[in-house]
Amino acid sequence: MIILKKILRKIIQRYRFRKTGTSVNRTTIVSENVIIGRQAKILDYCRILAEDEILLGDYFFSNSFCLLSGNIQIGSRVMLGPRVTVWGREHETDKRFPMMSQDKVSKKIVIGDDVWIGAHAVILKGVSIGNGAVVAAGAVVTKDVPEYAFVAGVPAVVIKYRE
């Protein structure tokens, strides 16, 4: 019975996506508290796992093998390259306790409108990425990114601004 309920929930979820013109590949996993805007497209083998809630704006695009986990808000017309990770939590590191026993620390990630995040980039907890920003492939974003900035590196730093 439980398996039947899960299958039914997935069918209803996929119907809601189609109703808004959103395309989610069958190999992609989307948890229940994910809200996806109109005309979004999510390719193969992505995992979108909401801790509290994930909001994906209109015309959102995710290439294959992306992972989004935590409390995340993404604006409209945002593009994710392949294998992008948006990770909204981590473990504490108190040396008095074994790592496996540590509590999780979560912070919301906010990504503005018209943002491009390149392949293999990693966005970590508590970060805000401004409208129109570009994150280079392989960058690890640990701090806020201003509007229209290009960031690259590990950790990511501003290298220039869009004109």
Contacts in CASP RR format, 6 or more apart in sequence:
PFRMAT RR
TARGET T0000
AUTHOR 0000-0000-0000
METHOD contacts of the structure
MODEL  1
MIILKKILRKIIQRYRFRKTGTSVNRTTIVSENVIIGRQAKILDYCRILA
EDEILLGDYFFSNSFCLLSGNIQIGSRVMLGPRVTVWGREHETDKRFPMM
SQDKVSKKIVIGDDVWIGAHAVILKGVSIGNGAVVAAGAVVTKDVPEYAF
VAGVPAVVIKYRE
9 32 0 8 1.000
13 30 0 8 1.000
13 32 0 8 1.000
14 24 0 8 1.000
17 23 0 8 1.000
17 24 0 8 1.000
17 36 0 8 1.000
17 40 0 8 1.000
20 36 0 8 1.000
20 37 0 8 1.000
20 38 0 8 1.000
20 39 0 8 1.000
20 40 0 8 1.000
21 38 0 8 1.000
21 39 0 8 1.000
21 40 0 8 1.000
22 36 0 8 1.000
22 37 0 8 1.000
22 38 0 8 1.000
22 39 0 8 1.000
22 40 0 8 1.000
22 41 0 8 1.000
22 42 0 8 1.000
23 40 0 8 1.000
23 41 0 8 1.000
23 42 0 8 1.000
24 30 0 8 1.000
24 36 0 8 1.000
24 40 0 8 1.000
24 42 0 8 1.000
25 42 0 8 1.000
25 43 0 8 1.000
25 44 0 8 1.000
25 45 0 8 1.000
25 46 0 8 1.000
27 44 0 8 1.000
27 45 0 8 1.000
28 42 0 8 1.000
28 43 0 8 1.000
28 44 0 8 1.000
28 45 0 8 1.000
28 46 0 8 1.000
28 47 0 8 1.000
28 48 0 8 1.000
29 46 0 8 1.000
29 47 0 8 1.000
29 48 0 8 1.000
29 49 0 8 1.000
30 36 0 8 1.000
30 42 0 8 1.000
30 48 0 8 1.000
31 48 0 8 1.000
31 49 0 8 1.000
31 50 0 8 1.000
31 54 0 8 1.000
32 50 0 8 1.000
33 50 0 8 1.000
33 52 0 8 1.000
33 53 0 8 1.000
33 54 0 8 1.000
34 48 0 8 1.000
34 50 0 8 1.000
34 53 0 8 1.000
34 54 0 8 1.000
34 56 0 8 1.000
35 53 0 8 1.000
35 54 0 8 1.000
35 55 0 8 1.000
35 56 0 8 1.000
36 42 0 8 1.000
36 56 0 8 1.000
36 57 0 8 1.000
36 60 0 8 1.000
37 56 0 8 1.000
37 57 0 8 1.000
37 58 0 8 1.000
37 60 0 8 1.000
38 58 0 8 1.000
38 59 0 8 1.000
39 58 0 8 1.000
39 59 0 8 1.000
40 56 0 8 1.000
40 57 0 8 1.000
40 58 0 8 1.000
40 59 0 8 1.000
40 60 0 8 1.000
40 61 0 8 1.000
41 60 0 8 1.000
41 61 0 8 1.000
41 62 0 8 1.000
42 48 0 8 1.000
42 60 0 8 1.000
42 61 0 8 1.000
42 62 0 8 1.000
42 66 0 8 1.000
43 62 0 8 1.000
43 63 0 8 1.000
43 64 0 8 1.000
44 64 0 8 1.000
44 65 0 8 1.000
45 64 0 8 1.000
45 65 0 8 1.000
46 62 0 8 1.000
46 64 0 8 1.000
46 65 0 8 1.000
46 66 0 8 1.000
46 67 0 8 1.000
46 68 0 8 1.000
47 66 0 8 1.000
47 67 0 8 1.000
47 68 0 8 1.000
47 69 0 8 1.000
48 54 0 8 1.000
48 56 0 8 1.000
48 66 0 8 1.000
48 68 0 8 1.000
48 69 0 8 1.000
49 67 0 8 1.000
49 68 0 8 1.000
49 69 0 8 1.000
49 70 0 8 1.000
50 69 0 8 1.000
50 70 0 8 1.000
50 71 0 8 1.000
50 72 0 8 1.000
51 69 0 8 1.000
51 70 0 8 1.000
51 71 0 8 1.000
51 88 0 8 1.000
51 89 0 8 1.000
51 106 0 8 1.000
52 70 0 8 1.000
52 71 0 8 1.000
52 106 0 8 1.000
53 71 0 8 1.000
54 68 0 8 1.000
54 70 0 8 1.000
54 71 0 8 1.000
54 72 0 8 1.000
54 73 0 8 1.000
54 74 0 8 1.000
55 72 0 8 1.000
55 73 0 8 1.000
55 74 0 8 1.000
55 75 0 8 1.000
56 74 0 8 1.000
56 75 0 8 1.000
56 78 0 8 1.000
57 74 0 8 1.000
57 75 0 8 1.000
57 76 0 8 1.000
57 78 0 8 1.000
58 75 0 8 1.000
58 76 0 8 1.000
58 77 0 8 1.000
59 76 0 8 1.000
59 77 0 8 1.000
60 74 0 8 1.000
60 75 0 8 1.000
60 76 0 8 1.000
60 77 0 8 1.000
60 78 0 8 1.000
61 78 0 8 1.000
61 79 0 8 1.000
61 80 0 8 1.000
62 68 0 8 1.000
62 80 0 8 1.000
62 81 0 8 1.000
62 84 0 8 1.000
63 79 0 8 1.000
63 80 0 8 1.000
63 81 0 8 1.000
63 82 0 8 1.000
63 83 0 8 1.000
63 84 0 8 1.000
63 119 0 8 1.000
64 82 0 8 1.000
64 83 0 8 1.000
65 82 0 8 1.000
65 83 0 8 1.000
66 80 0 8 1.000
66 81 0 8 1.000
66 82 0 8 1.000
66 83 0 8 1.000
66 84 0 8 1.000
66 85 0 8 1.000
66 86 0 8 1.000
67 84 0 8 1.000
67 85 0 8 1.000
67 86 0 8 1.000
67 87 0 8 1.000
68 85 0 8 1.000
68 86 0 8 1.000
69 86 0 8 1.000
69 87 0 8 1.000
69 88 0 8 1.000
69 89 0 8 1.000
70 87 0 8 1.000
70 88 0 8 1.000
70 89 0 8 1.000
70 106 0 8 1.000
70 109 0 8 1.000
71 88 0 8 1.000
71 106 0 8 1.000
71 107 0 8 1.000
71 108 0 8 1.000
71 109 0 8 1.000
72 86 0 8 1.000
72 88 0 8 1.000
72 108 0 8 1.000
72 109 0 8 1.000
72 110 0 8 1.000
72 111 0 8 1.000
73 108 0 8 1.000
73 109 0 8 1.000
73 110 0 8 1.000
73 111 0 8 1.000
74 86 0 8 1.000
74 111 0 8 1.000
74 112 0 8 1.000
74 115 0 8 1.000
75 111 0 8 1.000
75 112 0 8 1.000
75 113 0 8 1.000
75 115 0 8 1.000
76 113 0 8 1.000
76 114 0 8 1.000
77 113 0 8 1.000
77 114 0 8 1.000
78 111 0 8 1.000
78 112 0 8 1.000
78 113 0 8 1.000
78 114 0 8 1.000
78 115 0 8 1.000
78 116 0 8 1.000
78 117 0 8 1.000
79 115 0 8 1.000
79 116 0 8 1.000
79 117 0 8 1.000
80 86 0 8 1.000
80 117 0 8 1.000
80 118 0 8 1.000
81 117 0 8 1.000
81 118 0 8 1.000
81 119 0 8 1.000
81 121 0 8 1.000
81 137 0 8 1.000
82 119 0 8 1.000
82 120 0 8 1.000
83 119 0 8 1.000
83 120 0 8 1.000
84 117 0 8 1.000
84 118 0 8 1.000
84 119 0 8 1.000
84 120 0 8 1.000
84 121 0 8 1.000
84 122 0 8 1.000
84 123 0 8 1.000
85 121 0 8 1.000
85 122 0 8 1.000
85 123 0 8 1.000
86 109 0 8 1.000
86 111 0 8 1.000
86 123 0 8 1.000
87 122 0 8 1.000
87 123 0 8 1.000
87 124 0 8 1.000
87 125 0 8 1.000
88 106 0 8 1.000
88 107 0 8 1.000
88 108 0 8 1.000
88 109 0 8 1.000
88 124 0 8 1.000
88 125 0 8 1.000
88 126 0 8 1.000
89 104 0 8 1.000
89 105 0 8 1.000
89 106 0 8 1.000
89 107 0 8 1.000
89 125 0 8 1.000
90 104 0 8 1.000
90 105 0 8 1.000
90 124 0 8 1.000
90 125 0 8 1.000
91 99 0 8 1.000
91 102 0 8 1.000
91 103 0 8 1.000
91 104 0 8 1.000
91 105 0 8 1.000
92 102 0 8 1.000
92 103 0 8 1.000
92 104 0 8 1.000
92 105 0 8 1.000
93 99 0 8 1.000
93 102 0 8 1.000
94 102 0 8 1.000
105 125 0 8 1.000
106 125 0 8 1.000
107 125 0 8 1.000
107 126 0 8 1.000
108 126 0 8 1.000
109 123 0 8 1.000
109 124 0 8 1.000
109 125 0 8 1.000
109 126 0 8 1.000
109 127 0 8 1.000
109 128 0 8 1.000
110 127 0 8 1.000
110 128 0 8 1.000
110 129 0 8 1.000
111 117 0 8 1.000
111 123 0 8 1.000
111 128 0 8 1.000
111 129 0 8 1.000
111 130 0 8 1.000
112 128 0 8 1.000
112 129 0 8 1.000
112 130 0 8 1.000
112 131 0 8 1.000
112 132 0 8 1.000
112 133 0 8 1.000
113 131 0 8 1.000
113 132 0 8 1.000
114 131 0 8 1.000
114 132 0 8 1.000
115 129 0 8 1.000
115 130 0 8 1.000
115 131 0 8 1.000
115 132 0 8 1.000
115 133 0 8 1.000
115 134 0 8 1.000
115 135 0 8 1.000
116 132 0 8 1.000
116 133 0 8 1.000
116 134 0 8 1.000
116 135 0 8 1.000
117 123 0 8 1.000
117 129 0 8 1.000
117 135 0 8 1.000
118 135 0 8 1.000
118 136 0 8 1.000
118 137 0 8 1.000
118 138 0 8 1.000
118 139 0 8 1.000
119 137 0 8 1.000
119 138 0 8 1.000
120 137 0 8 1.000
120 138 0 8 1.000
121 135 0 8 1.000
121 136 0 8 1.000
121 137 0 8 1.000
121 138 0 8 1.000
121 139 0 8 1.000
121 140 0 8 1.000
121 141 0 8 1.000
122 138 0 8 1.000
122 139 0 8 1.000
122 140 0 8 1.000
122 141 0 8 1.000
123 129 0 8 1.000
123 135 0 8 1.000
123 141 0 8 1.000
124 140 0 8 1.000
124 141 0 8 1.000
124 142 0 8 1.000
127 141 0 8 1.000
127 142 0 8 1.000
127 143 0 8 1.000
127 144 0 8 1.000
127 145 0 8 1.000
128 144 0 8 1.000
128 145 0 8 1.000
129 135 0 8 1.000
129 141 0 8 1.000
129 144 0 8 1.000
129 145 0 8 1.000
130 144 0 8 1.000
130 145 0 8 1.000
130 146 0 8 1.000
130 147 0 8 1.000
130 148 0 8 1.000
130 149 0 8 1.000
131 147 0 8 1.000
131 148 0 8 1.000
132 147 0 8 1.000
132 148 0 8 1.000
132 162 0 8 1.000
133 145 0 8 1.000
133 146 0 8 1.000
133 147 0 8 1.000
133 148 0 8 1.000
133 149 0 8 1.000
133 150 0 8 1.000
133 151 0 8 1.000
134 149 0 8 1.000
134 150 0 8 1.000
134 151 0 8 1.000
134 162 0 8 1.000
135 141 0 8 1.000
135 145 0 8 1.000
135 151 0 8 1.000
135 152 0 8 1.000
135 156 0 8 1.000
136 150 0 8 1.000
136 151 0 8 1.000
136 152 0 8 1.000
136 153 0 8 1.000
136 156 0 8 1.000
136 159 0 8 1.000
138 152 0 8 1.000
138 153 0 8 1.000
138 154 0 8 1.000
139 151 0 8 1.000
139 152 0 8 1.000
139 153 0 8 1.000
139 154 0 8 1.000
139 156 0 8 1.000
140 153 0 8 1.000
140 154 0 8 1.000
140 155 0 8 1.000
140 156 0 8 1.000
141 151 0 8 1.000
141 155 0 8 1.000
141 156 0 8 1.000
142 155 0 8 1.000
142 156 0 8 1.000
143 155 0 8 1.000
143 156 0 8 1.000
145 151 0 8 1.000
145 156 0 8 1.000
145 158 0 8 1.000
146 158 0 8 1.000
146 161 0 8 1.000
148 161 0 8 1.000
148 162 0 8 1.000
149 158 0 8 1.000
149 160 0 8 1.000
149 161 0 8 1.000
149 162 0 8 1.000
150 158 0 8 1.000
150 159 0 8 1.000
150 160 0 8 1.000
150 161 0 8 1.000
150 162 0 8 1.000
151 157 0 8 1.000
151 158 0 8 1.000
151 159 0 8 1.000
152 159 0 8 1.000
END
